[in-house]
Amino acid sequence: MPEPTIPPLGDLAPDAESAEVVGALIDSVDRLGAGLDARAIDAAHALPEGLLSRLAELGLFGLSLPEEHGGFGFSLWECASVTAALARHDRSVATTVGLHLGLGTRGLVAFGSPEQHARWVPPLASGEMIAAFAATEPGAGSDLGAIATRAVETDGMFRVDGSKIFVTNGGLAGLFTIAASTPGLGGARRGQGLLLLHVDDPGVEVGAEEVKLGLRGSSTTSLSLDGVVVPRDRLLGEPGKGAAHLSHVLAWGRSLMAAGCCGTGHAALDAMQRHCASRVQFHRPIEKLPVVAAQLADARALLFSMEALVRHTAADPEALPTRSLAAKVHCSEGAWELADRAVQLHGGSGYIEETGVALLLRDARITRIFEGANDVLRVHMGLLATMGVPRQDLAPLGSLGLAADALAAEVDRVAADLKRRKGARLGGAHVELHALGSLVALVSSVDAAVLRAAHEQTSEARNLAVRWLDQATARCLAPLRALSPDRVGIQSVPTELHP
Ligand SMILES: Cc1cc2nc3c(=O)[nH]c(=O)nc-3n(C[C@H](O)[C@H](O)[C@H](O)COP(=O)(O)OP(=O)(O)OC[C@H]3O[C@@H](n4cnc5c(N)ncnc54)[C@H](O)[C@@H]3O)c2cc1C
């Protein structure tokens, strides 16, 4: 692997102690990763024999779990750094570990009782037991309010019935955190709850492995729950508060997923830089061609902003619910764009599987869909923006900070304008909220890039932040246009154009 041109996520640690611990772990991950054959994993549709044990020996399954029960007790930031490092080698492996650390165990760690921790954390931290998370159902994907799996309490026991689909780690997991409708529980008439189910609980049945476009080494199955009766202590957190717990778990999961996208972005950048330095056309390495050179510089700036945003997100638990939305959207779109750029700059060879960049593209595709489809999250971010999400004033950082403030002020202005124009109909203005959400993700990425440049204090970092600010400003034009009150709305398109 060539020298990285920008420091990977693990090099951006918030303090020296964290840097040392994470750095040592990432070195181990890199040694293990050097022996991984991503294309072989893809072809086998499974992880190699013995790999889970080697990951467990490194302690990777315990990173986010409490120290008193055998975990590392790492912060979100530290877990994100290791996930990104793994993803740089193989996205299926990173997804297996990242899902365990995020969606799979976060509910237990954050909302579990001391007894639940004592019972479940030790085998999860050692990697003896793998965790999965099951919210999606045939009738409930983007709309998790439609979850039909029911957990009904009688005589101190829950009876759980329902069907889950697309469960990552489904074929490996010993423990599932499931989201279920819990009518009446905790006084919430239509509440939801998170429950722990063990793979051996009678009535739990894991389906066959799905055949996927990418992430083929990562297990994905359905999960059938047929009259599963479990004690009340399988409920996580407060009765009736499941929706709030779910939102916290998703915020963690999305942040780790965004970190994985940074790993994919790095792998794509490594590949494109390597290729462009060696491929000669027009009597010189193609990296010297002006258009290619500009595209490589843009790719570096995009990756710089992605890593900055993950760091910014993970560093502030208060802002996690909102920032994780922007991080998920920005980093998954960024990973896709970087993988696509890598394919393009490889020319015809990029389309051939042997080169390896086609795999990056296939693996990256799902990240724009799972853990919340990006278009759904944009609408959500747009709505939050009309409620006025607080933002740090960056003016003290100088001209770059002022430019970021100006962009953010423009987004605030259109958000306020949209709110005023739509009034009580705002919640239904999905097209406009979607455009606003796109702006929020871009502004968040600019803020993070500017803060990162200020923190790193190098001319390279400043140049990357300036370049990203330019790109992001250009990308804001289309959504700003969509939000302009005098735009040609869909309603004014001649009806004969509609099918
Ligand atoms: C490989 C893989 C792994 C997964 N792992 C897990 C897992 O571990 N646990 C789990 O619970 N789930 C998992 N999922 C499920 C995943 O999170 C869902 O597929 C995703 O949330 C989208 O739901 P859906 O597929 O039902 O799409 P739908 O909800 O049917 O949406 C389809 C498309 O319609 C559009 N759309 C829908 N609603 C809106 C809206 N309001 N505004 C704008 N556009 C909209 C979007 O483009 C969306 O992509 C996984 C899926 C896959 C493929």
The ligand as a MOL file (V3000), in Angstrom:
LIG
                    3D

  0  0  0     0  0            999 V3000
M  V30 BEGIN CTAB
M  V30 COUNTS 53 58 0 0 0
M  V30 BEGIN ATOM
M  V30 1 C -27.1190 -6.0930 2.5990 0
M  V30 2 C -28.1400 -5.5020 3.5180 0
M  V30 3 C -27.9190 -5.5080 4.8840 0
M  V30 4 C -28.8790 -4.9890 5.7540 0
M  V30 5 N -28.6880 -5.0900 7.1090 0
M  V30 6 C -29.6970 -4.7770 7.9430 0
M  V30 7 C -29.6150 -5.0810 9.3260 0
M  V30 8 O -28.6020 -5.5920 9.8120 0
M  V30 9 N -30.6810 -4.8090 10.1120 0
M  V30 10 C -31.8140 -4.2370 9.6140 0
M  V30 11 O -32.7420 -4.0060 10.3780 0
M  V30 12 N -31.9220 -3.9210 8.3080 0
M  V30 13 C -30.9010 -4.1920 7.4600 0
M  V30 14 N -31.0070 -3.9280 6.1260 0
M  V30 15 C -32.2100 -3.2840 5.6230 0
M  V30 16 C -31.9880 -1.8420 5.1900 0
M  V30 17 O -31.7250 -1.0210 6.2910 0
M  V30 18 C -33.2240 -1.4170 4.3820 0
M  V30 19 O -33.1580 -2.1170 3.1490 0
M  V30 20 C -33.2900 0.0800 4.1620 0
M  V30 21 O -33.5620 0.7510 5.3710 0
M  V30 22 C -34.3650 0.4730 3.1350 0
M  V30 23 O -35.5780 -0.1600 3.4000 0
M  V30 24 P -36.3170 -0.9620 2.2190 0
M  V30 25 O -35.3330 -1.8890 1.6160 0
M  V30 26 O -37.5650 -1.5360 2.7430 0
M  V30 27 O -36.6410 0.1390 1.1440 0
M  V30 28 P -38.0150 0.9660 1.0140 0
M  V30 29 O -38.4130 1.5150 2.3240 0
M  V30 30 O -38.9950 0.1530 0.2650 0
M  V30 31 O -37.5510 2.1770 0.1140 0
M  V30 32 C -37.1230 1.9780 -1.2370 0
M  V30 33 C -36.5840 3.2840 -1.7560 0
M  V30 34 O -37.6510 4.2330 -1.8360 0
M  V30 35 C -37.1730 5.5130 -1.5480 0
M  V30 36 N -37.9280 6.0470 -0.4030 0
M  V30 37 C -38.6660 5.3710 0.5060 0
M  V30 38 N -39.2340 6.2110 1.3800 0
M  V30 39 C -38.8620 7.4590 1.0260 0
M  V30 40 C -39.1180 8.7680 1.5260 0
M  V30 41 N -39.8860 8.9880 2.6030 0
M  V30 42 N -38.5550 9.8200 0.8910 0
M  V30 43 C -37.7570 9.6480 -0.1630 0
M  V30 44 N -37.4840 8.4370 -0.6860 0
M  V30 45 C -38.0220 7.3520 -0.1100 0
M  V30 46 C -35.6720 5.3900 -1.2420 0
M  V30 47 O -34.9490 5.6310 -2.4310 0
M  V30 48 C -35.5340 3.9440 -0.8590 0
M  V30 49 O -34.2260 3.4500 -1.1180 0
M  V30 50 C -30.0500 -4.4140 5.2320 0
M  V30 51 C -30.2610 -4.3870 3.8510 0
M  V30 52 C -29.3390 -4.9470 3.0050 0
M  V30 53 C -29.6210 -4.9790 1.5270 0
M  V30 END ATOM
M  V30 BEGIN BOND
M  V30 1 1 1 2
M  V30 2 1 2 3
M  V30 3 2 2 52
M  V30 4 2 3 4
M  V30 5 1 4 5
M  V30 6 1 4 50
M  V30 7 2 5 6
M  V30 8 1 6 7
M  V30 9 1 6 13
M  V30 10 2 7 8
M  V30 11 1 7 9
M  V30 12 1 9 10
M  V30 13 2 10 11
M  V30 14 1 10 12
M  V30 15 2 12 13
M  V30 16 1 13 14
M  V30 17 1 14 15
M  V30 18 1 14 50
M  V30 19 1 15 16
M  V30 20 1 16 17
M  V30 21 1 16 18
M  V30 22 1 18 19
M  V30 23 1 18 20
M  V30 24 1 20 21
M  V30 25 1 20 22
M  V30 26 1 22 23
M  V30 27 1 23 24
M  V30 28 2 24 25
M  V30 29 1 24 26
M  V30 30 1 24 27
M  V30 31 1 27 28
M  V30 32 2 28 29
M  V30 33 1 28 30
M  V30 34 1 28 31
M  V30 35 1 31 32
M  V30 36 1 32 33
M  V30 37 1 33 34
M  V30 38 1 33 48
M  V30 39 1 34 35
M  V30 40 1 35 36
M  V30 41 1 35 46
M  V30 42 1 36 37
M  V30 43 1 36 45
M  V30 44 2 37 38
M  V30 45 1 38 39
M  V30 46 1 39 40
M  V30 47 2 39 45
M  V30 48 1 40 41
M  V30 49 2 40 42
M  V30 50 1 42 43
M  V30 51 2 43 44
M  V30 52 1 44 45
M  V30 53 1 46 47
M  V30 54 1 46 48
M  V30 55 1 48 49
M  V30 56 2 50 51
M  V30 57 1 51 52
M  V30 58 1 52 53
M  V30 END BOND
M  V30 END CTAB
M  END
